[in-house]
């Protein structure tokens, strides 16, 4: 890279008119610096007037309408409550069915059935002892 410090120091000592003349002479045959050359020569077109742009409209945040299952105040409708109850009831029935199909659920059901059978047998034994029909076979009373 070229050290420009000497050139910059010399350019800073020039008056505005002298600097303009140097820029005009240096940019004369350089198409990439045509705008700078035109400014140095004094052939600068008037500044471009851009059309006025209207400010972007301010859009208020949209308010979401309540879900169809809720009133405007946000209270659930009767249909919504009914559907939720039906859904929970169906879930509980399904869970019960799934629990019965697992080994632990089947074991629990077998234990329940065994207790129920033992309870019926014990109740029948108590009834026979109360009525005094211990010796009689069932059905001959």
Buried (B, 14 or more C-beta within 10 A) or exposed (E): EEEEEEEEEEEEEEEEEEBBEBBBEEBEEEEEBEEBBBBBEEEEEEEEEEEEEEEEEEEEEEEEEBEEEEEEEEEBBEEBEEEEEEEEEEEEEEEEEEEEEEEEBEEEEEEEEEEEEEEEEEEEEEEBEEEEEEEEEEEEE
